[in-house]
Amino acid sequence: MNATLACIGGTAAYDLLQDGALVAKRLGAQDTPFGQSQPIYLCQSRFGEFLFLSRHGETGYEMVPTYVNYRANIYALKALGVRSIVSWSETRAISHNYRIGQYVIVDDLVDETVARPRSFFDSQGLGFVRQWPVFCPSLRQAFETTLGEEHCEFADRGVYVSVEGPRQETPAEVRKYASYGGELIGQTLAPEVFLAKELQLCYASLCYVAKYAETGSNSRPFEDGRILQEATEQKRSREAVERLPRILERLCDVLTRTPGICRCESSMAHHIASGQIGWDWRTWFDDVTPRVPPAQRTPVT
Ligand SMILES: [Zn+2]
């Protein structure tokens, strides 16, 4: 297997597995020190192989973002030889500078999640990782080239607010996020991007704008029984997802001619240089059992 690129698919991406749009061999769920990953697929394209993982489930939206095992998913991809991860995510736009159906290559993030493990290094005194650039600049450049060659409409920057969910935002929350510069709302890029950095992986996200965030108006009708509540929303999401296999195929080609300008592979170098961890990343997790801080240990009598 030669795949060094992986795609983590978000809402509706599982349809690509069900309808055969991705030509893929099922490698299955992978065991990791952090639990079991989602099933992983090896996909073939004209320009090379890549791995695919559906974040929310294999056959449908089976798991809300809070309960996705992000650590197992990222660890499993790293263990299979991946060096670059592409995240595919649906978003709601706060800023009306974005158009519905547009792609956005986000460049910054606000983490508003509250109930997810955020690091591989619980209680290990590690993970002091610089967060600029937040997303891999080489992968972001490759996205720009890919979307240009595929004649897709896109924006080359955006500030993504990662919220806990699964409920959607209130109008007051939207005003709060807008007040500190948030432009798009989603539920999955945090902690994924931070975990990828801890394993020295390149990670970038291609978002698509499925709708605008709630503002308190009555302009959007509510339809019972649907995750995406308007038929037009469902149609837009489906169309955006249907383009994904072609975009990934083109990305495989573009990456071979995109110069590497990132330092993602050395994001943990300071911890290695100080002797806190070794060069072999697999040894970093020989003991992942949470350690009890000294202050909480029972005194020996
Ligand atoms: Zn990189």
Boltz pocket constraint, residues with backbone or C-beta under 6 A from the ligand:
constraints:
  - pocket:
      binder: B
      contacts: [[A, 136], [A, 137], [A, 138], [A, 139], [A, 201], [A, 202], [A, 203], [A, 262], [A, 263], [A, 264], [A, 265]]
      max_distance: 6.0
